[in-house]
Amino acid sequence: MEKVVLHLGSNKADRVAFLNRAIELIKQHIGSVVRKSMLYETEPWGVKDQQDFINMTVIIETRLSPEQIINKTKEIEEIIGRDKTAKWGPRNIDIDILLVGKKQVKLTDLIIPHPKIAERNFVLIPLMELLPDLVMPGFDLSVEELYDQCKDDCEVRIYESE
């Protein structure tokens, strides 16, 4: 079994319901969920003129390969109704593979650790909640150290349900 870290985000309609649906589908199609971060409401990154996101990080255990995981996450996004919209635009669900054990993967459509991980507070903060001391493969810095060096100024706050 391999520990895999996924990052989930939603900023359309019932954001929490989309995240919960994604977690159920992850359990059915990828592996067991070991830990979940809190929910974080975050200012959009990249394209600012859209609703805030709710983001979270989950740690799962799976027997699937990185290639199988990316295929399954894309299937889950399609089931939930992810539209192929503008880059960094609004979406029902976005699932990114942050880590697969301590592996570094470089394929045409998959790079692990996620290549933008060190540039985004909305990824680092939920990851830091779960694994603050984890030394990131390829970075030689802990998650907390990456966060301390991150220049992202987008606001990230614990989500308070409406």
Sequence and secondary structure as in RCSB ss.txt:
>XXXX:A:sequence
MEKVVLHLGSNKADRVAFLNRAIELIKQHIGSVVRKSMLYETEPWGVKDQQDFINMTVIIETRLSPEQIINKTKE
IEEIIGRDKTAKWGPRNIDIDILLVGKKQVKLTDLIIPHPKIAERNFVLIPLMELLPDLVMPGFDLSVEELYDQC
KDDCEVRIYESE
>XXXX:A:secstr
 EEEEEEEEE SSSHHHHHHHHHHHHHHHT EEEEE   EEE  SS  SS  EEEEEEEEEES  HHHHHHHHHH
HHHHHT    STT   S EEEEEEETT  EEETTEEES TTGGG HHHHHHHHHH TT B TTT SBHHHHHHH 
     EEE    
